[in-house]
Structure formats: C-alpha cells, structure tokens
Amino acid sequence: MIVVVGGIKGGSGKTTVATHLAILCAQHGADVVLIDADDQETASDFTMLRNTRQPGGAGYTSIKLHGPAVRTETPRLAATYDHLIIDTGGRDTTSQRAALSVADILLVPFVPRSFDVWTLEKVAALVAEMQTANPALRASMFLNRTDARGQDNHEAAEVLKDTPLLTFIDTPLGHRKAFSNAASQGLAVTELKPPDPKASDEILALWHVLFAQPSRS
C-alpha cells in the first residue's frame, strides 16, 4: 500500500506520523520504504539518527525523492516493497501532487488548536483534483496533538466528519511529550523506556485502521 502523509498546513506532525507508520509496519513483518519528499528532509534526519542508535538499523529503507521523480520512482518501488510511506510536508507542492497521483491513501493530520475551515476546503479541493488523475485515491484524516481536555477536540471532530471526499478516522493522537522524547532518540513511542502506554495505544490504533483491518488488505 502507498500511503501519503500530507496536507497543506505545516506543524501538524506529519513526519512523526510517517516515521511511526514505517517503524510499526516493519515491526509487524512488512518490507517498508519511507520516502522523504519534504524539502526539510526531517524524516531522513530521523532515520539517520535511528540507524546510529538501533543495533539492527532503522528496520526500514529510507530514500529521498522530490518533484516528478516521486511519481516515476514510486511505482517501481511498489513492485519491491510491501508498503510505501511518503512524507510530503505541509504544503501543496509538486512532490505531494506527484505522490498523490500514484498513492492509495492520503492521510491528513489536523491539530484542533490551529483548526481552520479554509484548510479543510483546500484539502478537499486538492483531493478532488487528484482523484481525476488517480480515481483509486482515498483520503482520510484524524486529529493529532489533541488536548487532554476541553471542547476543541470535539468541535474539530464534528467538522471533520462533515468534510466531503475525506473519511474521518476516530483515532486521535494526544499532545504527549512521549512523541518528542522518542523522536529525539530515533525511536517510536512503542520503543520508549519507560513506556508511555497511552501514546503507544494511540499510535497502534491508527496503524491498525490503516494496515491491519481486513478491508485494507
């Protein structure tokens, strides 16, 4: 499966999600490639750190692709790997559009504290445009970096549920230090010691919806 973690707004935690999905797929026995299509190359930096910290290396393959090369090289890689996770960053770029032209799923994280209706409208418009080139493209969204309490999470979820062309996944990830602590060590939250059971359960729930349900196989 080819999953693009993208959107048009920065700061929503796309690279954290993309790297976690790659690690979890690998830990569940899949042969995975993480494609860094973001100009900031944060996913590549994370992988370099992980390679130095983990005795067996990152556990997945990591490459950098930008622009039209994302569209031409991704199908070739799909013939070799079980899953491809593409981190495209937080802007409407040539790289992201190239990825969406060959992807199975666009996964968009939204942060409720910086929630903007205009962002939803633009993402929906992007999906509609890309589905003309790639009719098989599906788009899903979820809440990331949610608050521990308050109305922001609920209000944002209600709006997301009514967004055309995008499916709302009710698997929120909390705004937890465990994610930043893990990233600074080249780890997933499921590998942290001492563990954060809530953070681990949340990311595993998101992974399960995307990769472990029978309907996704």
C-alpha positions as CSV (number, residue, x, y, z in Angstrom):
1,M,0.0,0.0,0.0
2,I,1.2,3.5,-0.8
3,V,0.3,6.0,2.0
4,V,1.0,9.7,1.7
5,V,1.1,11.6,4.9
6,G,0.4,15.1,3.7
7,G,-1.8,18.2,3.7
8,I,-1.4,21.9,3.1
9,K,-0.6,23.2,6.6
10,G,2.6,22.8,8.5
11,G,3.0,22.0,12.1
12,S,0.5,19.1,12.3
13,G,3.1,16.3,13.0
14,K,3.2,14.7,9.6
15,T,6.8,13.4,9.9
16,T,6.2,12.0,13.3
17,V,3.2,10.0,11.9
18,A,5.0,8.9,8.8
19,T,8.1,7.6,10.7
20,H,5.9,5.8,13.2
21,L,3.9,4.1,10.5
22,A,7.1,2.9,8.8
23,I,8.5,1.6,12.1
24,L,5.3,-0.2,13.0
25,C,4.9,-1.8,9.6
26,A,8.4,-3.1,9.8
27,Q,7.9,-4.4,13.3
28,H,4.9,-6.3,12.0
29,G,7.0,-8.1,9.4
30,A,6.5,-5.9,6.3
31,D,9.2,-4.7,4.0
32,V,8.8,-0.9,4.1
33,V,10.3,2.1,2.3
34,L,10.0,5.6,3.8
35,I,10.1,8.2,1.1
36,D,11.1,11.6,2.2
37,A,9.5,14.0,-0.3
38,D,9.7,17.0,2.0
39,D,12.3,19.7,1.3
40,Q,13.1,19.9,5.0
41,E,14.1,16.2,5.0
42,T,13.2,15.7,8.6
43,A,12.3,12.1,8.0
44,S,15.7,11.4,6.6
45,D,17.4,13.1,9.6
46,F,15.3,10.9,11.9
47,T,16.3,7.8,10.0
48,M,20.0,8.7,10.2
49,L,19.7,9.1,13.9
50,R,17.8,5.8,14.2
51,N,20.4,4.0,12.2
52,T,23.1,5.1,14.7
53,R,21.0,4.2,17.8
54,Q,19.4,0.9,16.8
55,P,21.7,-2.2,16.7
56,G,19.8,-3.5,13.7
57,G,19.5,-0.2,12.0
58,A,16.3,1.6,11.2
59,G,14.4,-1.5,10.2
60,Y,13.1,0.1,7.0
61,T,14.6,1.6,3.8
62,S,14.7,5.3,3.5
63,I,15.1,7.3,0.4
64,K,14.7,11.0,-0.7
65,L,12.6,11.8,-3.8
66,H,11.4,15.2,-4.9
67,G,9.2,16.7,-7.7
68,P,8.2,14.5,-10.7
69,A,10.6,11.8,-9.5
70,V,8.1,10.9,-6.8
71,R,5.6,9.9,-9.5
72,T,8.0,7.9,-11.7
73,E,10.0,6.1,-9.0
74,T,7.2,5.2,-6.5
75,P,5.5,2.6,-8.8
76,R,8.9,0.9,-9.3
77,L,9.5,0.7,-5.6
78,A,5.9,-0.6,-5.1
79,A,6.9,-3.7,-7.1
80,T,9.6,-4.5,-4.5
81,Y,8.2,-3.4,-1.1
82,D,5.1,-4.3,0.8
83,H,4.3,-0.7,1.9
84,L,5.5,2.8,0.9
85,I,5.1,5.6,3.4
86,I,5.6,9.1,1.8
87,D,6.2,12.2,3.9
88,T,5.4,15.2,1.7
89,G,5.5,18.0,4.3
90,G,2.9,20.7,4.9
91,R,2.5,22.5,1.6
92,D,0.8,21.9,-1.7
93,T,3.9,21.1,-3.6
94,T,4.8,19.4,-6.8
95,S,6.2,16.5,-4.8
96,Q,2.9,16.0,-2.9
97,R,0.8,16.1,-6.1
98,A,3.2,13.6,-7.8
99,A,2.8,11.3,-4.8
100,L,-1.0,11.6,-4.8
101,S,-1.1,10.7,-8.5
102,V,0.1,7.1,-7.6
103,A,-1.0,6.7,-4.0
104,D,-3.6,4.5,-2.4
105,I,-4.3,6.8,0.6
106,L,-3.7,10.4,1.6
107,L,-3.6,10.6,5.4
108,V,-4.0,14.2,6.8
109,P,-3.4,15.0,10.4
110,F,-5.3,18.0,11.8
111,V,-4.4,19.9,15.1
112,P,-7.5,21.1,16.8
113,R,-5.9,24.1,18.3
114,S,-5.0,25.5,14.9
115,F,-8.0,24.2,13.2
116,D,-9.1,26.2,10.2
117,V,-12.1,25.6,7.9
118,W,-10.2,27.1,5.0
119,T,-7.6,24.3,5.4
120,L,-10.3,21.7,5.0
121,E,-11.7,23.3,1.9
122,K,-8.4,23.4,0.3
123,V,-7.5,19.8,1.2
124,A,-10.9,18.7,-0.2
125,A,-10.3,20.6,-3.4
126,L,-6.8,19.0,-3.7
127,V,-8.3,15.5,-3.3
128,A,-11.0,16.2,-5.9
129,E,-8.4,17.4,-8.3
130,M,-6.1,14.5,-7.8
131,Q,-8.8,11.9,-8.0
132,T,-9.3,12.9,-11.6
133,A,-5.8,11.7,-12.3
134,N,-5.9,8.8,-9.7
135,P,-9.5,7.6,-9.2
136,A,-8.4,5.0,-6.7
137,L,-7.1,7.6,-4.3
138,R,-8.7,7.6,-0.9
139,A,-8.3,10.3,1.6
140,S,-8.6,10.0,5.4
141,M,-8.0,12.5,8.3
142,F,-7.6,12.3,12.0
143,L,-6.9,14.6,15.0
144,N,-3.3,14.9,16.1
145,R,-1.7,16.6,19.1
146,T,-5.1,16.7,20.8
147,D,-5.7,18.4,24.2
148,A,-6.2,16.3,27.3
149,R,-9.5,18.1,27.9
150,G,-11.7,20.8,26.6
151,Q,-14.1,21.3,23.7
152,D,-11.5,21.9,20.9
153,N,-11.2,18.2,20.1
154,H,-14.9,17.5,20.0
155,E,-15.7,20.6,17.9
156,A,-12.9,19.9,15.4
157,A,-14.0,16.2,15.1
158,E,-17.6,17.2,14.3
159,V,-16.4,19.5,11.5
160,L,-14.1,16.8,10.1
161,K,-16.9,14.3,10.0
162,D,-18.8,16.5,7.6
163,T,-16.0,17.1,5.1
164,P,-16.7,15.8,1.6
165,L,-14.2,13.4,0.0
166,L,-12.3,12.7,3.2
167,T,-13.1,10.0,5.7
168,F,-12.7,10.8,9.4
169,I,-10.7,8.3,11.4
170,D,-11.6,8.5,15.1
171,T,-8.1,7.5,16.4
172,P,-6.7,10.8,17.9
173,L,-3.1,11.2,19.0
174,G,-2.6,13.2,22.1
175,H,-0.2,16.1,22.6
176,R,2.2,14.0,24.5
177,K,5.9,14.5,25.4
178,A,6.5,10.9,24.6
179,F,6.4,11.6,20.9
180,S,9.0,14.3,21.0
181,N,11.1,12.3,23.5
182,A,11.0,9.3,21.2
183,A,11.9,11.4,18.1
184,S,15.0,12.8,19.8
185,Q,16.3,9.2,20.3
186,G,15.4,7.9,16.9
187,L,12.6,5.8,18.4
188,A,8.9,5.2,18.1
189,V,6.8,5.7,21.3
190,T,6.3,2.0,21.4
191,E,10.0,1.5,22.0
192,L,10.4,4.1,24.7
193,K,11.7,3.1,28.2
194,P,10.0,3.8,30.5
195,P,7.0,3.3,28.2
196,D,4.0,5.6,27.7
197,P,1.1,3.2,27.4
198,K,-1.4,5.8,26.2
199,A,0.9,7.1,23.5
200,S,1.6,3.6,22.3
201,D,-2.0,2.6,22.3
202,E,-3.0,5.7,20.3
203,I,-0.4,5.2,17.5
204,L,-1.1,1.5,17.3
205,A,-4.8,2.2,16.9
206,L,-4.1,4.5,14.0
207,W,-1.7,1.9,12.4
208,H,-4.3,-0.8,12.8
209,V,-7.0,1.1,11.0
210,L,-4.7,1.7,8.0
211,F,-2.8,-1.6,7.8
212,A,-4.3,-4.3,9.9
213,Q,-8.0,-4.3,9.1
214,P,-9.1,-7.0,6.6
215,S,-10.7,-4.3,4.4
216,R,-7.3,-2.7,3.9
217,S,-5.6,-5.9,2.8
